Amino acid sequence: MTIGYLATYTKKDGSTRNIRFVRASDLPEQIVTANTKGNFSSKRTLSEGMELVWDIDNRGYRTFNWNTVQGDVKKFDYTFDIG
């Protein structure tokens, strides 16, 4: 089981978005391997407040902006369906 997060934030274009995500550092190895192309050893430098996360609903990596969060970020238990 992994900790999932539910948050509302403001996107670059000014629109509001709800997202359910798992922090990239908490992803199971099977998800990382299945969804990463090439050499993932080089790290991307993100601006302060930005974090690479796994979007649960869209099943892909997203950059989440902690600086534009609206309200509280809620935690929940999440289990990956790895088959």
N, C-alpha and C positions, 0 to 999 in steps of 0.2 A: 504494500500500500504506500502511496505517495501523498504528499500534501499538495492539493490543488488550491488555486486562488481565483476569486471572482472579483473583478474590478470594473469600474467605469472610468474612462479617461478621455481627454480631448486629443484628437488626432491633429496632425500638421495643418490640415485643411480647415480646422475649426469645428468639425463635426464631432459628435460624441459617440463613443463605441463601448460596448460591454464586451468583456473578454473573460473566458475561463482558461487558465493557463497553469503550467507546471514550469518551475524554474529549470533552465537547461542543466544546471548542476545536479538536479534531482532526477533526471531522465534515466530510465533503465537502459543498459547497454544495447539491448536489442532494438530499441527505438532509435538511438543514435546511429547505429550501424546501418539500419534499413533506410534512414533518411538523410544520410550525409554522403555527398559525392566527393571523391578525391581525397586529398590530404587535409584533414581537419585540424592538424597540429598548429597551423598558423592562427594566431588569435587576432581578432578584429578589435580595434580600439573604439570604444563607444564613448559618447559624451557623458558627463556626469548626470546621473539620474536615469540613464538608459540601461536596459538589461535585455539580453537575449533570452526569450522564453519559448515554450512549446504551446501553441494555440490548440487546445483540446478539440474544439469544434471544427476547426479548419485543417487539423492535422498537419501543421507546419510550423516552422520557426517564424517568430515575429520579434520585432524590437518594441519593447514595452517602455513607456515613458513614465517613470514614477513622479516626475515633476508636474504632471498634468492630471493626476488622479483626482477624481471627484468623490467625496465621501470616504467611507471606510473600505479597505480591501478585506474581503472575507475569506477565511480559510475553510477547506473542506477535505475530507478523505477521498482520494481518487485511486482507482485501480485500473491499470492499463489492460486492455484486452490484447494480449500477445499470444497469437496463435500459430 
